[in-house]
Amino acid sequence: MADQTVDLITFTLAGSIPVVAIGTLLWRATRNRSLVLSMVVLVLIPILAALAGMVVVSGRMFTEELHRTLVVLGVVAAVAVPTAVLLGRQQARKTVWEKQIREQERAAEQSRRELVAWVSHDLRTPLAGIRAMAEALSDGVVTEGADVARYADQIGRETNRLAAMVDDLFEMSKISAGALRLTLEPVDLREIIDEVFAANRPTAERAGVVLHAEQPPARITVSADDQALGRVLTNLVSNAIAHTPPGGRVAISAGTADGQAWARVDDTGPGIAEQDLPRIFEIAYRGTAARSPVAAGGVPAGSGMGLAIAAGLVDAHHGEITAENREQGTRFEVRLPLAQH
């Protein structure tokens, strides 16, 4: 009896081990290519190994017992393989989703680090200037009335710049945390463009840039928060003015197409480097030196969050914002759903 048991084990191993070895090699070859196929291989390995062991033990004689074994293994395979395919697809989707989440988390962490680096740098610059000018005034180094007035004016401008950066940080934090609350109501996109045009025209004149607005005669009604949408267009126009050389032109236009409203800001600046376009709406991303602000006449350098804030606000309106290079300059376009009448 013991000898029969030993022989049974020996023949079973002789039949199943080659199948397991081949299955293992096949699994190793497919695990990095297809998760579904690798799971099917894992399911088939024990079934085929059991079948091979049974065939060897039976002396390759098609007996009634072998017939029953084949039927059982066939039914098991018919149930297990589709289940493996289904589970493999679910696991593949989960793996892809987890990979995307990890990539998004890494991108968000990188953006946060860049934001901290940019803000730390940009805060130090005006603070150092304010401190130096305040010390000069307090120590009596500057006593002439004209110089005192000039220093006071510069301190005021730097303070306003710091306040604007703090406002941008607060706005960006609300967008990132999903705490932004908008009051959506029907508004005429042309009226918002008129307000943005009037508010930014003096800045464009100081920078030596021609600011132009093109409006259609008919209303363009969108469901929007007028202040938030105004900030989107203001950020885009300010960005365009800051990156357009003196003597250049910035145009704001609006219209409708395919059931959507669109607003465009075109400039005649140096354009955006192709490698920077995919990241242009990231927090604190300013791109290469070719996109550095060139219009210095009263135009602030900005916090580096203007485009990211614009993208976040457009997304909150269920719209889309894009950037592309033209033959000369850059075009930013905002698309929003038209309001339902």
C-alpha angles and dihedrals in degrees: 000000000000091000090052091051091050091048090048091053092045095051091044092052091045090056101039104039095066090049092050091047093050091044091051092052090048091049092050089051094051105035094088094042106046126008091195093053092046091053091049089052091050090052094047096048097074093038094051092040090055090047092050091048091050092049093051093045091050090053088243088290115143098230130167089255091052089048091055091047092052091050092050093047091046092053091046091051092047090055100036100046097056088044090052090050092051094046091044092055092048091048091047091052090047091049092050091047092049090048091052091048091051091049091049091049091050090048091048092048091049090049091050091051092049090047092052091047094049095044092046090052095043094047093051093054099059092034091055090049093048091048093049093049093044091051091049090053095044094047092050093242088131113047107145112107094231092049092047090051091048092050091047090050091050092049088052092051093048090047090052089050091053091048090052090051091051090050090051091050091050092048092047092049090054092049093047092047093048089239095123112125118195129189104219119201136148109283134170108245090208092062092053090049090050090054093047091047093051093046095049100039095088091050091050091050092051089051093049092244125135111231114201133180127202116194131179117232095239125076118263104207118193132168102245149131101257095210094048093045090046089054091051092055092040091055091049094047093045090050091049093049092047092053098042118091119235110280091033129118136238119194129193116198138167140192145136133264135163094001093307136102119230135195122191133196113197125185136181096225128125093282128231124293110250092238090055098050096082090053101037093108095048120114113274093353110143101166128216128339090265088072096047115127111272104174101084101166100112094319112130119226091234132220097275090245101090097097093041090052090047091051092048093050093047090050089051087056090053089247137123133241125197139176128206139165120247129198086278120015133342136298123211114191130191120196122194133175114259115248115261112244 
